Every structure is written in C-alpha cells, then in structure tokens.
Amino acid sequence: MTARSARNVETQKKKARRAIPRPKTTRILGNTAGARKRLKKAAGLARGKAKA
C-alpha cells in the first residue's frame, strides 16, 4: 500500500503542477486481445459514422 504522509501529498501536488497538460486519449491503446477487439469495434463504429 502506498504511503499518504503529509510530505508525500505535497510532493504529489508539486509533481502534478509541473506536469505538462496533455489532452485525454480519444481511443484506447494496447496490443492485448481485449484492447484489439475494442479498437476494432471503435474503428467499425467510426466507419459507420463516416458513411452516414
């Protein structure tokens, strides 16, 4: 279990403030069977929307 001391909380806050803001990912990533299946479904849905 991770430590949640006052000092550790401060460190996490500092790190969060320094982090570069990046946009959230729009689709899942990965090369596992489950991820590939979900990507395939997402691609199919996107193709359907593009056609309509």
QUIMO-V998506 format. One record per run of one state. SS is the DSSP state (~ for helix, > for strand, _ for the rest). FROM is the first residue (numbers start at 1). LEN is the number of residues. If there is no record, write none. Layout:
ss;from;len
SS;FROM;LEN
SS;FROM;LEN
//
This chain:
ss;from;len
_;1;5
~;6;13
_;19;14
~;33;19
_;52;1
//
